[in-house]
């Protein structure tokens, strides 16, 4: 009788071990299937035109490291009017187009998001809303290509829609970047990047670079 009980206990223990092992294995498989594969954590491919962009995390923000190159139906220009500039400098967009041109999961940065970036690289908080040329002296070089931030902004210049005649200006001298923030009438907030970081209100029909930020 004692031997029978011992054999029954051993059988129950063995059965429990097998069942637990199978259950654990199945749970682990389900967990693995729920995790999407990681192919590359620092590049993004725009499904609309297959352009690939590098991106970088700066503080709590994730920015593309390249100007947007996507060609929508209208509202864009080649930098300096030259098609060969597209890969290095991206395209210039009117404000209305810029607000909706970033790929899904990304967006045109707001004024507040630009300010957060500027605070991170060391701007004096008293100068955040200033529109003077020296609001952020020497901080532009940190954001430009080769600067310590890794953001690699470029000096693609501006499509000046209100000059007579309209023209491309300041190519390789300044980078003009839209924010998504409206002002009054037809002007919109932007950043002008050279040695410094300037903050201006310019007409929404001008053409400027777009640097997308992650949602």
C-alpha positions in Angstrom: 0.0 0.0 0.0 2.8 2.4 0.9 4.6 1.7 -2.5 1.4 2.5 -4.4 1.0 5.9 -2.6 4.6 6.8 -3.3 4.2 5.9 -7.0 1.1 8.0 -7.2 2.8 11.0 -5.6 5.7 10.7 -8.0 3.3 10.5 -10.9 1.5 13.6 -9.8 4.8 15.6 -9.3 6.0 14.5 -12.8 2.7 15.5 -14.4 2.8 18.9 -12.7 6.3 19.6 -13.9 5.5 18.7 -17.5 2.3 20.8 -17.4 4.1 23.8 -15.9 6.9 23.6 -18.4 4.5 23.6 -21.3 2.5 26.4 -19.9 5.6 28.6 -19.3 6.8 27.8 -22.9 3.5 28.9 -24.4 3.4 32.1 -22.4 6.9 33.0 -23.4 6.0 32.4 -27.1 2.9 34.6 -26.9 5.0 37.4 -25.3 7.6 37.2 -28.0 4.9 37.4 -30.7 3.5 40.6 -29.2 6.8 42.4 -29.4 7.4 43.9 -32.9 10.9 43.2 -34.3 13.4 46.0 -33.9 15.2 46.5 -37.3 16.9 49.9 -36.7 16.2 52.2 -33.8 17.8 55.4 -35.2 16.4 55.6 -38.8 12.9 56.0 -40.2 11.7 55.3 -43.7 8.9 57.4 -45.0 6.4 55.0 -46.6 5.2 57.7 -48.9 8.4 58.0 -51.0 10.8 55.6 -49.3 13.1 58.5 -48.2 15.1 57.4 -45.1 15.8 59.8 -42.3 18.1 59.5 -39.3 16.7 60.7 -35.9 18.2 61.7 -32.6 16.9 62.1 -29.0 17.8 65.5 -27.5 16.6 65.7 -23.9 13.0 64.3 -23.9 12.5 65.1 -27.6 13.1 63.0 -30.7 14.0 65.0 -33.8 14.8 64.0 -37.4 18.4 64.8 -38.2 17.6 65.8 -41.8 15.2 68.3 -43.4 12.1 66.9 -44.9 12.3 66.0 -48.6 8.8 64.8 -49.3 7.1 66.2 -52.4 3.3 66.9 -51.8 1.0 68.1 -54.6 2.0 71.8 -54.1 3.4 74.4 -51.8 7.1 73.4 -52.0 10.3 74.6 -53.6 13.8 73.3 -54.2 16.3 75.1 -52.0 17.8 77.9 -54.1 15.6 76.7 -57.0 18.0 73.9 -57.7 16.8 70.3 -57.8 20.3 68.9 -56.9 20.0 70.5 -53.4 17.2 68.1 -52.3 19.1 65.4 -50.6 21.4 67.7 -48.6 19.0 70.5 -47.9 15.5 69.0 -48.2 12.7 71.1 -49.7 11.2 74.5 -48.7 7.5 74.5 -47.8 4.9 77.2 -47.4 3.4 77.2 -43.8 0.1 75.6 -44.8 1.9 72.8 -46.5 4.5 72.5 -43.7 1.7 71.9 -41.1 0.5 68.7 -42.8 3.6 67.4 -44.6 5.4 65.4 -41.9 4.8 61.6 -42.1 2.5 59.8 -39.7 3.9 59.6 -36.2 5.8 62.9 -36.7 4.7 66.6 -36.8 5.9 70.1 -37.4 7.2 71.4 -34.0 5.3 74.0 -32.1 6.8 77.2 -30.7 6.9 75.5 -27.2 8.8 72.5 -28.6 11.4 74.8 -30.2 11.7 76.6 -26.8 12.2 73.4 -25.0 15.1 72.5 -27.4 16.6 76.0 -26.9 16.4 75.7 -23.1 18.1 72.3 -23.3 21.1 73.7 -25.2 21.5 76.7 -22.8 19.4 79.7 -23.9 18.7 82.2 -21.2 15.1 81.7 -20.2 14.5 85.5 -20.2 15.3 85.5 -24.0 12.9 82.7 -25.0 10.2 85.1 -26.5 12.6 87.8 -27.7 12.7 88.7 -31.4 16.1 90.4 -31.2 19.0 89.0 -33.3 21.1 88.3 -30.2 18.5 86.3 -28.2 20.6 83.2 -28.4 24.2 84.2 -29.2 26.4 81.4 -30.6 23.8 78.8 -29.9 23.0 78.3 -33.5 26.3 76.6 -34.1 25.3 73.9 -31.7 22.2 73.0 -33.8 23.9 73.4 -37.2 25.5 70.6 -39.2 28.6 69.5 -37.3 27.4 71.0 -34.0 27.5 69.2 -30.7 23.7 68.6 -30.5 23.8 66.2 -33.5 20.7 67.8 -34.9 22.5 68.9 -38.1 20.3 71.8 -39.2 21.3 73.2 -42.6 21.3 76.6 -44.2 18.8 76.1 -47.0 17.8 79.7 -47.1 14.3 81.1 -47.8 11.8 81.4 -50.7 10.9 85.0 -50.3 7.3 85.2 -51.6 6.7 88.9 -51.0 9.8 90.4 -52.7 9.4 91.8 -56.2 9.9 89.5 -57.9 9.8 86.6 -55.5 13.2 85.0 -55.1 15.4 82.6 -53.2 17.6 84.3 -50.6 20.4 83.5 -48.1 21.1 80.0 -49.4 24.1 78.6 -47.4 23.9 81.7 -45.1 20.9 80.9 -42.9 18.4 78.1 -42.2 14.8 79.1 -41.9 12.5 76.7 -40.0 8.8 76.9 -39.5 7.0 76.3 -36.2 3.3 75.3 -36.3 2.3 78.3 -34.1 0.2 81.0 -35.6 0.6 84.7 -34.9 -1.9 87.3 -36.1 -3.0 88.0 -39.7 -0.8 86.0 -42.2 2.4 85.8 -40.2 3.8 82.7 -38.5 6.5 82.0 -36.0 9.8 80.6 -37.3 13.5 80.2 -36.4 16.4 81.6 -38.4 19.5 79.7 -37.7 23.1 80.9 -38.3 25.6 81.6 -35.6 22.7 82.7 -33.5 19.1 81.4 -33.2 16.7 84.2 -34.2 12.9 84.1 -33.7 10.7 86.0 -36.1 7.2 86.4 -37.5 7.2 85.9 -41.2 4.6 85.6 -43.9 3.0 82.1 -44.3 3.6 82.0 -48.0 7.3 82.1 -47.7 9.1 78.8 -48.3 11.1 77.4 -45.3 12.7 74.1 -44.2 10.8 71.6 -42.2 12.4 69.5 -39.4 9.9 67.0 -38.0 9.6 66.0 -34.4 8.2 62.7 -33.1 4.7 62.6 -31.7 
